[in-house]
């Protein structure tokens, strides 16, 4: 069975996106790293892994 492993979504507002994925979809933040130029690398995923 095939399954989705990784999807990249470029967003204009990191905090708004995290609030949606965590609050509305129940995902958990796995990584949130500050990058140059005010950018961030944020990884979210379902709570079970």
C-alpha distance matrix in Angstrom:
0.0 3.8 6.6 10.3 12.4 15.8 18.0 21.8 24.2 27.9 30.1 33.9 34.4 32.4 34.0 33.2 29.6 29.2 31.1 28.7 25.4 26.9 29.2 27.4 23.7 24.4 22.8 24.6 26.2 24.9 27.4 30.3 32.4 35.4 35.8 38.8 40.2 39.1 35.4 32.7 29.3 27.5 24.0 22.8 19.7 18.8 21.1 18.6 17.6
3.8 0.0 3.8 7.0 9.3 12.5 14.5 18.2 20.7 24.3 26.8 30.6 31.3 29.4 31.2 30.5 26.7 26.6 28.7 26.4 23.1 25.0 27.4 25.7 22.0 22.9 21.1 22.8 24.1 22.8 24.9 27.6 29.5 32.4 32.5 35.5 36.7 35.7 32.0 29.5 26.1 24.6 21.3 20.3 17.6 17.3 20.0 18.0 16.6
6.6 3.8 0.0 3.8 6.3 9.5 11.6 15.4 17.7 21.4 23.6 27.5 27.9 25.9 27.5 26.9 23.2 22.9 25.0 22.7 19.4 21.2 23.7 22.1 18.5 19.3 17.3 19.1 20.4 19.3 21.5 24.2 26.3 29.2 29.6 32.6 33.8 32.6 28.9 26.3 23.0 21.1 17.8 16.6 13.9 13.7 16.6 14.9 13.4
10.3 7.0 3.8 0.0 3.8 6.1 7.8 11.6 14.0 17.7 20.0 23.8 24.3 22.4 24.2 23.6 19.8 19.8 22.1 19.9 16.6 18.7 21.4 20.0 16.5 17.6 15.2 17.0 17.8 16.9 18.7 21.1 23.1 25.9 26.1 29.1 30.2 29.0 25.3 22.8 19.5 17.8 14.7 13.8 11.5 12.1 15.5 14.6 12.7
12.4 9.3 6.3 3.8 0.0 3.8 7.1 10.5 13.5 16.9 19.3 23.1 23.4 21.1 23.0 23.0 19.2 18.7 21.4 19.8 16.3 18.1 21.2 20.4 17.0 17.5 14.5 15.4 15.7 14.1 15.8 18.4 20.2 23.1 23.4 26.5 27.9 26.8 23.1 20.4 16.9 15.4 12.1 11.9 9.9 11.4 14.4 13.6 10.9
15.8 12.5 9.5 6.1 3.8 0.0 3.8 6.8 9.9 13.2 15.8 19.6 20.0 17.8 20.1 20.2 16.4 16.2 19.3 17.8 14.6 16.7 19.9 19.3 16.2 17.0 13.8 14.6 14.2 12.9 13.8 15.9 17.4 20.1 20.1 23.1 24.3 23.3 19.6 17.1 13.7 12.4 9.7 10.1 9.4 11.8 15.0 15.1 12.3
18.0 14.5 11.6 7.8 7.1 3.8 0.0 3.8 6.5 10.0 12.6 16.4 17.3 15.6 18.1 17.8 14.0 14.6 17.6 15.8 13.1 15.9 18.8 17.8 15.2 16.7 13.8 15.1 14.5 14.0 14.5 15.8 17.3 19.4 19.3 21.9 22.6 21.5 17.8 15.8 12.9 11.8 9.8 10.2 10.3 12.8 16.3 17.1 14.7
21.8 18.2 15.4 11.6 10.5 6.8 3.8 0.0 3.8 6.6 9.6 13.3 14.5 13.0 16.0 15.9 12.4 13.4 16.7 15.3 13.2 16.1 19.0 18.4 16.4 18.0 15.0 15.8 14.4 14.2 13.7 14.1 15.2 16.7 16.2 18.6 19.0 18.1 14.4 12.8 10.3 9.9 9.2 10.5 11.9 14.9 18.2 19.5 17.1
24.2 20.7 17.7 14.0 13.5 9.9 6.5 3.8 0.0 3.8 6.2 10.0 11.4 10.6 13.6 12.9 9.6 11.5 14.4 12.8 11.5 14.7 17.1 16.4 15.1 17.1 14.6 15.9 14.5 15.2 14.6 14.3 15.6 16.6 16.3 18.4 18.2 16.8 13.4 12.2 10.7 10.0 10.2 10.9 12.8 15.6 18.8 20.7 18.8
27.9 24.3 21.4 17.7 16.9 13.2 10.0 6.6 3.8 0.0 3.8 7.0 9.2 9.1 12.6 12.2 9.6 12.0 14.9 13.9 13.4 16.4 18.6 18.2 17.6 19.5 17.1 18.0 16.1 16.9 15.6 14.3 15.0 15.1 14.3 15.8 15.1 13.9 10.7 10.5 10.1 10.3 11.8 13.2 15.7 18.7 21.6 23.8 21.8
30.1 26.8 23.6 20.0 19.3 15.8 12.6 9.6 6.2 3.8 0.0 3.8 5.6 6.4 9.6 8.8 6.9 9.9 12.3 11.6 12.0 14.9 16.5 16.3 16.4 18.4 16.5 17.4 15.6 17.2 15.9 14.1 15.1 14.8 14.7 16.1 14.8 12.9 10.4 10.4 11.0 10.6 12.6 13.4 16.2 18.9 21.5 24.2 22.7
33.9 30.6 27.5 23.8 23.1 19.6 16.4 13.3 10.0 7.0 3.8 0.0 3.8 6.6 9.4 8.7 8.4 11.5 13.2 13.1 14.4 16.8 17.9 18.1 18.9 20.8 19.2 19.9 17.8 19.7 18.0 15.5 16.2 15.0 14.8 15.5 13.4 11.5 9.9 11.0 12.8 12.8 15.4 16.3 19.4 22.0 24.4 27.3 25.9
34.4 31.3 27.9 24.3 23.4 20.0 17.3 14.5 11.4 9.2 5.6 3.8 0.0 3.8 5.7 5.4 6.3 8.7 10.1 10.9 12.5 14.3 15.2 16.0 17.1 18.6 17.2 17.6 15.5 17.8 16.3 13.5 14.6 13.6 14.3 15.6 13.8 10.9 9.8 10.1 12.1 11.5 14.3 14.9 18.1 20.6 22.4 25.7 24.6
32.4 29.4 25.9 22.4 21.1 17.8 15.6 13.0 10.6 9.1 6.4 6.6 3.8 0.0 3.8 5.5 5.1 6.1 8.5 9.9 10.6 11.9 13.6 14.9 15.6 16.4 14.6 14.4 11.9 14.1 12.5 9.8 11.3 10.9 12.2 14.3 13.4 10.2 8.5 7.4 9.1 8.0 10.9 11.6 15.1 17.8 19.4 22.6 21.4
34.0 31.2 27.5 24.2 23.0 20.1 18.1 16.0 13.6 12.6 9.6 9.4 5.7 3.8 0.0 3.8 5.5 5.2 6.1 8.6 10.0 10.4 11.4 13.3 14.7 15.1 13.9 13.6 11.5 14.4 13.3 10.6 12.7 12.5 14.6 16.8 15.9 12.3 11.4 10.1 11.8 9.9 12.4 12.3 15.6 17.8 18.8 22.3 21.6
33.2 30.5 26.9 23.6 23.0 20.2 17.8 15.9 12.9 12.2 8.8 8.7 5.4 5.5 3.8 0.0 3.8 5.5 5.1 6.3 8.8 10.0 10.1 11.2 13.0 14.3 13.7 14.4 13.2 16.4 15.8 13.6 15.9 15.8 17.6 19.6 18.3 15.0 13.9 12.8 14.1 12.0 13.9 13.2 16.0 17.7 19.1 22.6 22.2
29.6 26.7 23.2 19.8 19.2 16.4 14.0 12.4 9.6 9.6 6.9 8.4 6.3 5.1 5.5 3.8 0.0 3.8 5.4 5.1 6.2 8.5 9.7 10.2 10.9 12.5 11.3 12.3 11.1 14.0 13.7 12.2 14.7 15.3 16.8 19.1 18.3 15.3 13.3 11.7 12.1 9.6 11.0 10.1 12.8 14.7 16.7 19.9 19.3
29.2 26.6 22.9 19.8 18.7 16.2 14.6 13.4 11.5 12.0 9.9 11.5 8.7 6.1 5.2 5.5 3.8 0.0 3.8 5.4 5.2 5.8 7.9 9.6 10.0 10.4 8.9 9.0 7.7 11.0 11.0 9.7 12.9 14.1 16.3 19.1 18.9 15.7 13.8 11.3 11.3 8.1 9.2 7.9 10.8 12.7 14.0 17.4 16.8
31.1 28.7 25.0 22.1 21.4 19.3 17.6 16.7 14.4 14.9 12.3 13.2 10.1 8.5 6.1 5.1 5.4 3.8 0.0 3.8 5.7 5.3 5.3 7.5 9.3 9.7 9.6 10.3 10.0 13.7 14.2 12.9 16.1 17.1 19.5 22.1 21.6 18.2 16.7 14.6 15.0 11.9 12.7 10.8 13.0 14.0 14.8 18.5 18.6
28.7 26.4 22.7 19.9 19.8 17.8 15.8 15.3 12.8 13.9 11.6 13.1 10.9 9.9 8.6 6.3 5.1 5.4 3.8 0.0 3.8 5.6 5.2 5.1 6.8 8.6 8.9 10.9 11.4 14.8 15.8 15.0 18.2 19.4 21.3 23.9 23.3 20.1 18.2 16.2 16.1 13.0 13.1 10.8 12.3 12.9 14.5 17.9 18.2
25.4 23.1 19.4 16.6 16.3 14.6 13.1 13.2 11.5 13.4 12.0 14.4 12.5 10.6 10.0 8.8 6.2 5.2 5.7 3.8 0.0 3.8 5.8 5.8 5.0 6.5 5.6 7.9 8.8 11.8 13.3 13.4 16.8 18.6 20.5 23.5 23.4 20.5 18.1 15.5 14.5 11.0 10.3 7.4 8.5 9.3 11.2 14.4 14.5
26.9 25.0 21.2 18.7 18.1 16.7 15.9 16.1 14.7 16.4 14.9 16.8 14.3 11.9 10.4 10.0 8.5 5.8 5.3 5.6 3.8 0.0 3.8 5.9 5.7 4.8 4.5 5.8 7.3 10.8 12.7 12.9 16.6 18.6 21.2 24.3 24.5 21.3 19.3 16.4 15.5 11.8 11.0 7.9 8.8 9.0 9.5 13.2 13.7
29.2 27.4 23.7 21.4 21.2 19.9 18.8 19.0 17.1 18.6 16.5 17.9 15.2 13.6 11.4 10.1 9.7 7.9 5.3 5.2 5.8 3.8 0.0 3.8 5.9 5.6 7.5 9.2 10.9 14.5 16.3 16.1 19.7 21.4 24.0 26.9 26.7 23.3 21.6 19.1 18.7 15.2 14.7 11.6 12.3 11.8 12.0 15.6 16.8
27.4 25.7 22.1 20.0 20.4 19.3 17.8 18.4 16.4 18.2 16.3 18.1 16.0 14.9 13.3 11.2 10.2 9.6 7.5 5.1 5.8 5.9 3.8 0.0 3.8 5.8 8.2 11.1 13.1 16.4 18.4 18.4 22.0 23.6 25.8 28.6 28.3 25.1 23.1 20.8 20.2 16.7 15.9 12.6 12.7 11.7 12.8 16.0 17.3
23.7 22.0 18.5 16.5 17.0 16.2 15.2 16.4 15.1 17.6 16.4 18.9 17.1 15.6 14.7 13.0 10.9 10.0 9.3 6.8 5.0 5.7 5.9 3.8 0.0 3.8 5.6 9.2 11.7 14.5 16.8 17.6 21.2 23.3 25.4 28.4 28.4 25.5 23.1 20.4 19.1 15.5 13.9 10.4 9.6 8.3 9.9 12.8 13.9
24.4 22.9 19.3 17.6 17.5 17.0 16.7 18.0 17.1 19.5 18.4 20.8 18.6 16.4 15.1 14.3 12.5 10.4 9.7 8.6 6.5 4.8 5.6 5.8 3.8 0.0 3.8 6.7 9.9 12.6 15.5 16.6 20.3 22.8 25.2 28.5 28.9 25.8 23.6 20.5 19.1 15.4 13.5 9.8 8.7 6.9 7.1 10.4 12.0
22.8 21.1 17.3 15.2 14.5 13.8 13.8 15.0 14.6 17.1 16.5 19.2 17.2 14.6 13.9 13.7 11.3 8.9 9.6 8.9 5.6 4.5 7.5 8.2 5.6 3.8 0.0 3.8 6.8 9.1 12.0 13.5 17.2 19.9 22.2 25.6 26.3 23.4 20.9 17.6 15.8 12.1 9.9 6.1 5.1 4.5 5.6 9.0 9.5
24.6 22.8 19.1 17.0 15.4 14.6 15.1 15.8 15.9 18.0 17.4 19.9 17.6 14.4 13.6 14.4 12.3 9.0 10.3 10.9 7.9 5.8 9.2 11.1 9.2 6.7 3.8 0.0 3.8 6.2 9.2 11.0 14.7 17.7 20.3 23.9 25.0 22.1 19.7 16.2 14.4 10.7 8.6 5.4 5.5 6.1 5.5 9.0 8.9
26.2 24.1 20.4 17.8 15.7 14.2 14.5 14.4 14.5 16.1 15.6 17.8 15.5 11.9 11.5 13.2 11.1 7.7 10.0 11.4 8.8 7.3 10.9 13.1 11.7 9.9 6.8 3.8 0.0 3.8 5.8 7.2 10.9 13.9 16.6 20.2 21.5 18.6 16.3 12.7 11.0 7.4 6.0 4.4 6.7 8.9 8.9 12.0 10.8
24.9 22.8 19.3 16.9 14.1 12.9 14.0 14.2 15.2 16.9 17.2 19.7 17.8 14.1 14.4 16.4 14.0 11.0 13.7 14.8 11.8 10.8 14.5 16.4 14.5 12.6 9.1 6.2 3.8 0.0 3.8 7.1 10.1 13.7 16.1 19.8 21.7 19.3 16.8 13.0 10.4 7.6 5.3 5.3 6.8 9.5 9.6 11.6 9.4
27.4 24.9 21.5 18.7 15.8 13.8 14.5 13.7 14.6 15.6 15.9 18.0 16.3 12.5 13.3 15.8 13.7 11.0 14.2 15.8 13.3 12.7 16.3 18.4 16.8 15.5 12.0 9.2 5.8 3.8 0.0 3.8 6.3 10.0 12.4 16.1 18.2 16.0 13.5 9.7 7.3 5.4 4.9 7.0 9.7 12.9 13.3 15.3 13.0
30.3 27.6 24.2 21.1 18.4 15.9 15.8 14.1 14.3 14.3 14.1 15.5 13.5 9.8 10.6 13.6 12.2 9.7 12.9 15.0 13.4 12.9 16.1 18.4 17.6 16.6 13.5 11.0 7.2 7.1 3.8 0.0 3.8 6.8 9.7 13.3 15.0 12.5 10.4 6.7 5.7 4.4 6.5 8.8 12.2 15.4 15.9 18.4 16.3
32.4 29.5 26.3 23.1 20.2 17.4 17.3 15.2 15.6 15.0 15.1 16.2 14.6 11.3 12.7 15.9 14.7 12.9 16.1 18.2 16.8 16.6 19.7 22.0 21.2 20.3 17.2 14.7 10.9 10.1 6.3 3.8 0.0 3.8 6.4 10.1 12.4 10.6 8.7 5.5 5.1 6.4 9.0 12.0 15.4 18.8 19.4 21.6 19.2
35.4 32.4 29.2 25.9 23.1 20.1 19.4 16.7 16.6 15.1 14.8 15.0 13.6 10.9 12.5 15.8 15.3 14.1 17.1 19.4 18.6 18.6 21.4 23.6 23.3 22.8 19.9 17.7 13.9 13.7 10.0 6.8 3.8 0.0 3.8 7.0 9.0 7.2 6.3 4.5 6.5 8.7 12.0 14.9 18.5 21.9 22.6 25.1 22.8
35.8 32.5 29.6 26.1 23.4 20.1 19.3 16.2 16.3 14.3 14.7 14.8 14.3 12.2 14.6 17.6 16.8 16.3 19.5 21.3 20.5 21.2 24.0 25.8 25.4 25.2 22.2 20.3 16.6 16.1 12.4 9.7 6.4 3.8 0.0 3.8 6.5 6.3 5.0 5.1 6.9 10.2 13.5 16.8 20.3 23.9 25.1 27.3 24.7
38.8 35.5 32.6 29.1 26.5 23.1 21.9 18.6 18.4 15.8 16.1 15.5 15.6 14.3 16.8 19.6 19.1 19.1 22.1 23.9 23.5 24.3 26.9 28.6 28.4 28.5 25.6 23.9 20.2 19.8 16.1 13.3 10.1 7.0 3.8 0.0 3.8 5.6 5.9 8.0 10.4 13.7 17.0 20.3 23.8 27.4 28.7 31.0 28.4
40.2 36.7 33.8 30.2 27.9 24.3 22.6 19.0 18.2 15.1 14.8 13.4 13.8 13.4 15.9 18.3 18.3 18.9 21.6 23.3 23.4 24.5 26.7 28.3 28.4 28.9 26.3 25.0 21.5 21.7 18.2 15.0 12.4 9.0 6.5 3.8 0.0 3.8 5.5 8.9 11.9 14.9 18.4 21.4 25.0 28.5 30.0 32.5 30.2
39.1 35.7 32.6 29.0 26.8 23.3 21.5 18.1 16.8 13.9 12.9 11.5 10.9 10.2 12.3 15.0 15.3 15.7 18.2 20.1 20.5 21.3 23.3 25.1 25.5 25.8 23.4 22.1 18.6 19.3 16.0 12.5 10.6 7.2 6.3 5.6 3.8 0.0 3.8 6.7 10.4 12.6 16.4 19.0 22.7 26.0 27.3 30.1 28.1
35.4 32.0 28.9 25.3 23.1 19.6 17.8 14.4 13.4 10.7 10.4 9.9 9.8 8.5 11.4 13.9 13.3 13.8 16.7 18.2 18.1 19.3 21.6 23.1 23.1 23.6 20.9 19.7 16.3 16.8 13.5 10.4 8.7 6.3 5.0 5.9 5.5 3.8 0.0 3.8 7.1 9.6 13.2 16.0 19.6 23.1 24.7 27.3 25.1
32.7 29.5 26.3 22.8 20.4 17.1 15.8 12.8 12.2 10.5 10.4 11.0 10.1 7.4 10.1 12.8 11.7 11.3 14.6 16.2 15.5 16.4 19.1 20.8 20.4 20.5 17.6 16.2 12.7 13.0 9.7 6.7 5.5 4.5 5.1 8.0 8.9 6.7 3.8 0.0 3.8 6.0 9.7 12.6 16.2 19.7 21.1 23.7 21.4
29.3 26.1 23.0 19.5 16.9 13.7 12.9 10.3 10.7 10.1 11.0 12.8 12.1 9.1 11.8 14.1 12.1 11.3 15.0 16.1 14.5 15.5 18.7 20.2 19.1 19.1 15.8 14.4 11.0 10.4 7.3 5.7 5.1 6.5 6.9 10.4 11.9 10.4 7.1 3.8 0.0 3.8 6.7 10.1 13.5 17.2 18.8 20.9 18.4
27.5 24.6 21.1 17.8 15.4 12.4 11.8 9.9 10.0 10.3 10.6 12.8 11.5 8.0 9.9 12.0 9.6 8.1 11.9 13.0 11.0 11.8 15.2 16.7 15.5 15.4 12.1 10.7 7.4 7.6 5.4 4.4 6.4 8.7 10.2 13.7 14.9 12.6 9.6 6.0 3.8 0.0 3.8 6.6 10.2 13.7 15.3 17.7 15.5
24.0 21.3 17.8 14.7 12.1 9.7 9.8 9.2 10.2 11.8 12.6 15.4 14.3 10.9 12.4 13.9 11.0 9.2 12.7 13.1 10.3 11.0 14.7 15.9 13.9 13.5 9.9 8.6 6.0 5.3 4.9 6.5 9.0 12.0 13.5 17.0 18.4 16.4 13.2 9.7 6.7 3.8 0.0 3.8 6.8 10.6 12.3 14.3 11.9
22.8 20.3 16.6 13.8 11.9 10.1 10.2 10.5 10.9 13.2 13.4 16.3 14.9 11.6 12.3 13.2 10.1 7.9 10.8 10.8 7.4 7.9 11.6 12.6 10.4 9.8 6.1 5.4 4.4 5.3 7.0 8.8 12.0 14.9 16.8 20.3 21.4 19.0 16.0 12.6 10.1 6.6 3.8 0.0 3.8 7.1 9.0 11.5 9.8
19.7 17.6 13.9 11.5 9.9 9.4 10.3 11.9 12.8 15.7 16.2 19.4 18.1 15.1 15.6 16.0 12.8 10.8 13.0 12.3 8.5 8.8 12.3 12.7 9.6 8.7 5.1 5.5 6.7 6.8 9.7 12.2 15.4 18.5 20.3 23.8 25.0 22.7 19.6 16.2 13.5 10.2 6.8 3.8 0.0 3.8 6.3 8.2 6.6
18.8 17.3 13.7 12.1 11.4 11.8 12.8 14.9 15.6 18.7 18.9 22.0 20.6 17.8 17.8 17.7 14.7 12.7 14.0 12.9 9.3 9.0 11.8 11.7 8.3 6.9 4.5 6.1 8.9 9.5 12.9 15.4 18.8 21.9 23.9 27.4 28.5 26.0 23.1 19.7 17.2 13.7 10.6 7.1 3.8 0.0 3.8 5.5 5.7
21.1 20.0 16.6 15.5 14.4 15.0 16.3 18.2 18.8 21.6 21.5 24.4 22.4 19.4 18.8 19.1 16.7 14.0 14.8 14.5 11.2 9.5 12.0 12.8 9.9 7.1 5.6 5.5 8.9 9.6 13.3 15.9 19.4 22.6 25.1 28.7 30.0 27.3 24.7 21.1 18.8 15.3 12.3 9.0 6.3 3.8 0.0 3.8 5.5
18.6 18.0 14.9 14.6 13.6 15.1 17.1 19.5 20.7 23.8 24.2 27.3 25.7 22.6 22.3 22.6 19.9 17.4 18.5 17.9 14.4 13.2 15.6 16.0 12.8 10.4 9.0 9.0 12.0 11.6 15.3 18.4 21.6 25.1 27.3 31.0 32.5 30.1 27.3 23.7 20.9 17.7 14.3 11.5 8.2 5.5 3.8 0.0 3.8
17.6 16.6 13.4 12.7 10.9 12.3 14.7 17.1 18.8 21.8 22.7 25.9 24.6 21.4 21.6 22.2 19.3 16.8 18.6 18.2 14.5 13.7 16.8 17.3 13.9 12.0 9.5 8.9 10.8 9.4 13.0 16.3 19.2 22.8 24.7 28.4 30.2 28.1 25.1 21.4 18.4 15.5 11.9 9.8 6.6 5.7 5.5 3.8 0.0
